[in-house]
């Protein structure tokens, strides 16, 4: 199964202000709480226009940190939702070329990018350079880094405090996601409802993200893909080009013996650089008996993984491990990459990939050992339960 790109992504009020004044709205999926938003394609067009305008502004004023502070988050937004990995590269270059590297905003921007690329220690070192007054601005980033590394308490304390002081879509949404990670599914649903009811803007980006995260909670953590499907559909109703949502929903289609629907869904994506997309499209094409096209996409996925593992190894260990263990056909390489990923962040997802890889290469002793480690390390307060991990441990230690 494919995880979303760069797990340190956390919703921000930035996404609420992407659209300018154009507000052509669309009706979302009515099965779960929802809001009307600007049409996804229009929102993306607005985002693209803003990015191009800000690039010109930065060329004219290369030391304008406020422009950089607006441009980089927009590039990262596009990269996350559309799978345009080159936007990460451009953001990295813009930050590298910026002349005033002592600006607090610059430090925060660079730390945020490093965290998204899973270079957590470097991000933490940068944030430690901030003075006590400015460091308050970094609290959310620190909580995000802790969460991405599998540490829940800091993030939970931060967002609970935010809900008490500043109840908003941001704070409710992040508590929904956090509670989902803790196995507190009813609490997650409660905060999801609160987030949706408090949302007053028309941008589709924040609500698409939150709907996708709820889908992840049910499908991946709770092992209930039947409950995830409506949330993934909701995410795509807000933003039809949301690549990772399309991938996850196509996987459910495939597992539910709906290969043609899975193919139709993926072919709606206009363009993406995400290797996960080509890998899953390859699997779907095989299920639709289109072997030539399948092979082309699998080769494309492998080429992209090879390139991105050289450029951003930490960020792509996880996805590449899943690819090579599965359709990529190099399970030993996948296991090696999974262990590298696990060494830097011990989360349910990194443990699961390593355990599954060990099972595929028939290293049964290692798979059981990893499963026991995962249960011991992850099932501690405040975590309540991880049904998918408990199920996997039974498989790993029985075989």
N, C-alpha and C positions, 0 to 999 in steps of 0.2 A: 504494500500500500504506500501511497505517496504522501509525504507530509508537506506542509506549506513551507515556502522558501523563507529562510532566515527567521528562525523562531523567536528572535528577540523583538520582533515587531509588536508594538502595543498601540492601541488606538489613541489618537491625539486630537485635540480640538482643531488642529491645523486642517484636518480633512473636511471640517464643516464649512470652511471658507474658500473652497476651491472654485466655486461655480460662477461667481460674478452675479449678474442680474438676470441671466436667462434661466427660466424655471419651467420649461415644458415638463409636465409630470406624467408618471405612469403608475398603474395599479400593481402592487406587489401580490405575492401569493397570499390568499385570504385564510389559509389554514392555521397560521400562527400570527401573533400580534405583529403589526406592520405599520409603516408610514408611507405616504406618498413622497416620491423623490423626483428630482430631475432625471430624465431619461439617461441611461448609462452611456450611450454613444455620444450624446451631447456633453455630458460631464467630461468624458475623455477628450473630446475636441477642445473644450474650454481649458482643460489641464494642459494639453499640448500647446495651445496658444500662449498661455501664461509662461510656460517654460521657455518658449522661443523669445518672448518679450523680455524676460529676465536675463537671458543669455546676452542679449544686446545691451541691456542696462549694465551688466557686469563688464562687458568689453569696454564700454565708455567710462566706467568707474571701477577699475579693477580692485580698489581697496575698500569698496563699499560692503562692509560686513552685513548690513541689513539686507542687501540684495542676495548675498550668498546664503544668508539665513533663511530666505524665502525660496530660493532656487533649489538648494540641495534637498530639502524635504519633499518638494514636488517631484524631483527626479526619483527619489526613493519610493514615493507613492506609486509612480508609474511602473517602476521596476517590480514592485511587489505584486500589484494587481494584474499586470499584463505580461510579466515574465520577461521584460526587456533588460536582460542582464547588463547590456552595454550602458544602461543608465547608472548602474553601480560604478562602473569603470569611469564614467564621466564625472560623477559626483566625487569620486576619489581624486581624480585629476584636478578638479576645481579646488578642492580643499588643499591639495598639495601645492598648487600654484599661488594660493592666496598669500599676499605679502605680509600681512600683520598676523603672525601666528600667536601673539600674546593676548589677543582679544578673548574674553571669556566666551563669547558666542562662538568663536572659532573652535575653542577647546570642546565645548559641548557638542557642536556639530561633528567634529572628528570622532569624538568618543561614541556618539550615536552610530556613525557609520561603521566603526570598528566592531561595535557590538552586533550589528546586523550581519557582519561578515564572520561572526563567532570568534573574533579575536578579543576575548573577554579580558584577559590580563592587561593587554595594552590599553583597552578602554578604561579599566579601573585605575591604572597608573595615571592616565591623563586627568581623570576626574579628581584624583587626589591632589592635583596641582592647584585646584581652585581654592580661593580663600573662604573663610567661614561664611561670609555673607552670600557669595555666589554659589557656594556648594549646596545651598537650599534648592537652587534651581536644578541641581543634578540628582535630587532624591528620586525622581521618577525613573531616570535612566539607571540609577543604581538598583532600584527595585526590579527593573526589567532585566538587568544582567543577572541578578540573583535568581530570578524565575527561570531564565533560559538555561541556567546551570543546575536546575533542579532543587533550588532552595526556596521554599515557599513562605517562610515566616516573615522575612523582611518585606516582601511584596504584599503579603496579606495585611500586615500592620499598616503599611503605607496607604493602601487603598481603602481600608476600613476608616482610617483617619480622614481621608479625603471625603468619603461619603458623609461622615459626621460634620465636617466643616463646610464642605462645598458639594452638596449632592447635585449631581449632574449626569448627563449621558456618559461622559468619560469615566467617572468613578463607578457608576452602576455597571457599565459594560465590562470594565476590568475586573470587578468583583464577580460578575457572572462567569467570566472565563476562569478566574482563579478557583472559584468553588467547583467548577467542572473538573479542574485538574486535581482537586482534593477528593473527588468522588461524592461531593455534596450536591447531587443533581437537582434536588428540589430547590435548594438555595440558589443554584445557578439559574434555574428557570425563573425564580422570583426576581432576581436582579436583572435578568434579560427583560422581563416585562416592565420593570421600573425604568430601565434604560430607554426602551422604545417609547414609553409614555412620556418621558422627559425630553424626547428629541424634538426640536422645534425648527430645524433647518431643512433644506431640500437636497443636500449633497447625498448621493448614494454610497459614497465610499465608507463612512463609518458604519452604517447599518449593514452593508454587504459584508464587511469584515466580521461584525458581531454575529450575523447569521451563520457565516461559515464556521466560526469558532464553536458555535453551539452544535453544528453538524459534526465537527471533529470530536466534541465531547461524547456524543452518543455513539458515533461509529467506531472511533478509535479507543476511547478510554472505557466506555461502558459496554462495548461490544454489542451495540444495538443499532446496526445500520438501518433497520426499518424505521427508527425514530429520527435518524439523521437526514433522511432523504428530503423531507419537507424543508429543512433548514438550508440544505444545499440549493434546492430549487429557489428558495427565497433569496439567497445570495445572488443567484444568477438572474433573478427577476429584477433586482436592483441594478446589476452590472453584468450584462450578458458576456462581456469579454474577460470576466474574472477567471483567469486560466486555471488556478488551483481548484476552484470550486467546480469547474467543468470536469477536471480530471477526477476528482473524488466521486462526483455523481456518475460519471461514466464507469468507474470501477464498480459501483453498486449495480448499475445496469448490467454490467458484464457478469457479476456474481449472481444476478437474478435471471440469467439466461435471456437478456435483452440486448444482444450484440449490435443489432441494427440501430437501436435507439442510442446506444453508447457511441456508435460511429457518427450518427447525425449530430449528436451533442458536441463532440470534439471538433467536427468539421465547421461548427459555427465560429470557432476561434479564428480570427482573421490572420494574425501573425504573432509569433512569439519566439523567443530565444531560449525558452525553458526546456532543458533536456528531458525533464519528467514528462512533458507533453508528448514528445516524440516517442518516448519509451512506451507510454500507455497506449498511444495511438497505434503503435506497432502490435501490441497485444490485441487490441480491439480489431485491427485489420486481419490478424490471424483467425480470430473467431468468426470473421465475416468471409473467410476463405479468399482473402486477397494477399497472397503470400509475397508477391513481388513488391507491392507498396509497403507491406509490413517490414520487409527486410530493409528497404530504403530508410524508413523511419527509425528502425533500431540502429542502423549504422549512423544515422544523423545524431541520435541520442548519445552513442558512444563517442563520436567526435567531439560533441559539446562537453561531455563529461571529462574527456581527456584534457581539453583546453581549460575548463574551469577549475579542475583539480590542480593545475599548474598555477593558475592565477589566484584562486581563492580556496585553497585546500580545506581549511577548517569549515567553511560554509557549505562545501559540497561533499564532505565525507559521508554524511548520512544518506543523501539521495543517491549518490554513486554506489554506496554499499548495497542499497536496495536493488538498484539496477543490475549490478553484477551478480548478486545472489539469484536474481530472477531471470528476466528475459535476456540479460547481457551474457549469461552463460559462463561466468568466471567466478564461481562461488568462493574459491579460496581468496581471490583478490577482494571480493566483497566482504568476507570475514575480517580480513586485515584492515580494511577501511572502517568497518564497524567498530573494531577495537580502538582505533585511533580516535574516532568520534567519542567513544565511551570514556576515554582517558581524560577528555577535557570537560565533559558535562554528563553527569549521571542522572538521566531522566528516564521516564517510562519508555519514550520512543527510542532512545539510544540503546537501552537494555534490550528492548524487544527485537530490534534489528540484529543485534549481536547474537541473541539467543536463536533467532530464526536462521541466521547464517550458519551457526554451529550445527544446527539440526540438518541443514542441507548438505554440509560437507561430512555429515555423519560423525562429528566429534561429540558423541553423546555425553561423555563425562563433562566436557566444557559447557555444553548447553545447560545441563542440570546445575552445575556450579554457578553459572551466570544467573540462572533463574532464582536460585536460593539467595544469591547476593542481592538481586533486585528486590525480592520480597523483604529481605532484612533491612535494606537501606531506604526503600521507598515507602513501605507501609508503616510509617511512623507519624505521630501527630505533627502537623494538623491533618495529614492525609487520612481519609476514612476508609477508602476502598479503591481498588483498581481491578474491576472484574476481568478485563482483557488480560492483565498480567497474571492473575490467579489461574485463569484458564490455560495460559501458555506454560506456566510452571508445571501444571499437571501433565501436559504433553511432553515437556522437556525431561521430566524426571521419571516418567513411566517407560519411555521407549528404551 
